[in-house]
Amino acid sequence: MSIERYPTPLPVPFSKAVRAGGFLFLSGVLAMDAEANIIEGGIQPQTQAVLERVALTLGECGARMSDVVRVTVWLADLGDFAAFNEVYARHFAGALPTRSTVQAELYKGARVEIEVQAWVG
């Protein structure tokens, strides 16, 4: 089995994605702008930004949102669950992966962090 690592452009000690055999693992994604600041606007704009970054990274690695088999979500406030789900459902329409959602204090006041695992065969 081969392992391929995709470096992150951020000054942090991890890969943004790793392909191991037929699986692609993405590191947790936050709603950050180009200067690594958390974007404003609450849970829905942050969820939109995170899922767009997830889709972009998947594409760079030869995968699509429909290839995602597992998602882990961290919400800063479980009270955001319904609003989060509205945005989330649009990105996975027709190809819902398995998912866990937990509440946690997130980096720099972020409202959501998402990591995914995809099957790339």
Secondary structure, DSSP 8 states (H G I E B T S, - for coil): --EEEEE-SSSSSSEEEEEETTEEEE--B--B-TTS-B-SS-HHHHHHHHHHHHHHHHHHTT--GGGEEEEEEEES-GGGHHHHHHHHHHHSTT---EEEEEE---GGG-SEEEEEEEE--
